[in-house]
Amino acid sequence: MQIASRLPSIMVGIVVLAALDQAQAANPTRDLLNACQSLERGKQGAGRLIHIPKTTGALICWGYLKAMQDLSIWVDENGNKIFGSCPPETTTTLDLIHSFVRYGRLHRRQLPSNAAVAVMKAFQQVFPCHEKGAASG
């Protein structure tokens, strides 16, 4: 009788443990890619005036890529871009989201689990530096 009364608690515990195990096995890059794909599908408007979906995933994608955009202009003491990419000044956050999503779709099986590395590789592929000394390496 005691086991029967504890069965619901045991079942809840198993579900929670299974969910935690899945969360730990999740790939942050794939999660970001999925969030950005969702943002692309749900955005409205065009140009510099767009509305993104009011979802956690869309906000995470926008915030993460906006932060990476801010970091993409950083240079080292020799003037080399630390990301090794050179997006034009007119590049929007949405342009960067598109570049990451394209990269993610093309490299889905080889995506690094580190989202920052994946975004940097996407930027490098789409916005390579052509001037001598513009990219680190």
N, C-alpha and C positions, 0 to 999 in steps of 0.2 A: 504494500500500500504506500509506503514512503517513496518508492521509486516512481510510482504513478503520479504522486502529487508533485514530484520534482521534474517530471518529464517536460512540461512546458519550459521551465527554466533551462534545462539541459539543451533543449532544441534551440532556444534563443542564443545560448552560449555558442553552440556549434555554428549557427548562422553568422554570429559576430566574428568568430575566429576565421571562418571561411572568407568573409568580406575583408578582414584585415590582411589575410594572406594574399588575396587578389590585389589589394591596394599596394602592398609591398612589391608585388611582381609587375605592377604597371610600369610602363615606359613613359617617363615624363615628356619625352619628345613626341611620342605618338599622341599623348593626351593634348599637348599644345597644338599639334597638327590638326587633330579632330576639332578642337575649339576654334581654330582659325578657319577651317573649312565651314564650320557652322556659321561663323561670322560672315564669311563671303556669301553664303547662301541667303542669310537673313538681312543683309544690309540693304538700305534704301537710299536713294539719292545718287548723285554723281559728282565728280570733281572734288572740290574741297569741302562741299557741304553734304555730308552723308550722315545717316542715322544707323547705328549698330544695334543689334538686338540687345534687349535688357536681360541678358542671361549671364550667369557666372562665367561660363566658358568664353563668351564673346568679350567680356570685360577683362578676363585674364589674358586672352590673346592680344587685345588692343594694348593693354598696359605693358605686357612683356615686350612686344615688338616696338612700342614707343620708347621704352627704356633702351632697347638694343639700338634703336635709331640714334638716340642721344649718345650712346657709347661709340657708335660707328664713326663719329667724327674725331675721336681722340687720336692724338699722334704722340709718338715717343719723343725723346729729346733730340733726335735727328730729323724729326718731321715726317717720319714714316707712320702711316695709318696702322694702328695696332690690330685692327680687324683684318687688314689686308684686302679691304674692299673700298671702293670709291663711288658711292652713290652720288648722283648729281644733287646740287642744293635744292632743286625743285622736287626731289623725290618725297612722296607723301608716306605716311605710316601705312596707308592702304596699299601703296605700291610695294612696300616691304613685306606686308602680309601676303600679297599675291606671290612675291618671289619665294617666300618660305613655303607656301602651299605647293607651288610648282615643283620646287626642289624636293619636298617631302613625297610628293606623288611619284616622281621619277626615281627616288632612292629609298622607297618604303622599306625594302628588305635590309638595307645597309645603314639605316638611320642610327646615329650614335644615341645612347640613352641620355647623354647630357644635352639638354635643349639649347644651351648657349652655343655649344660647338656646332650643332646642326644649323642654327640660325646664322652663325658666322660663315659656315660653308655655303649656305644659300646665298648670302650677300656676296661672297667672293665669286661665286659662279655667275651671278646675274650682273654684278657691278664690279668687274675686275679693274684694277688700277693699271693704267697704261703708261703713266709717266715714270721715269726713272726715279727711284727713291720714294715713290708714293705708297708702296706697300712694304710691309716688313717681310723679311724672309731671307 
